[in-house]
Amino acid sequence: MANTFVNAGDVDISTSGDIIYTCAASTECLVHALYLSNIDGTNSVDATVEVTFDGGTTYVPVAKTVPVPADSTLILDKPLNLEAGDKLKVTASVAGDLAAFASVLEITA
């Protein structure tokens, strides 16, 4: 079994949502932490984090419209387990005001 740490992210999250990470085939993935930074110096932005559990078809919210104040960071530090094909998606209430960074452990057989 091989373990590889990878980083994933996007500096310009959209209002329609961005897939910031997809677990590769024949791989199990553990998202250690997700950092959502509001890069707007004045206004709050709401963040929604969703994951799939069926290889990318059905999304389930992990955090739903959580406010991230101006110039601050929301940290989701509880692990998220992903199976092959599962996706991690982040949506912002205002386009361009949110940056996302994920720390991921990929486990391959």
Steps between C-alpha positions, in 0.01 A plus 500: 500500500629844404412814691542838333423842640360745243368854507196619308328832472359790307558872555181618329195300613188565291132528589425185299762303696843366420628144531824549690590132532405168342617173655682298232404151383626212718562750779351582838545858618496673834450876503679604819395863495329753277582872525250752363641853491296810432732713286259797495615765747154643560214253455405165649448204266301181556670169424345164420707180499363183345632150436380207295471150637409322176786584268399851410125505436320591825634785713445517876571821695772489763469872574204697367508881450748554783604866530868580462563859618717739298873429519455180701529124453262218585676171571318168472740273688300179533603236246291429192531151352471474123488192279618472141317752281356699791528879475543793736309810386502854642251777415515869593209743533711764318727400213868570553478571874593153624818293468511131598792274593480131591764275653441145376651157565465263204520128579555261209524124501 
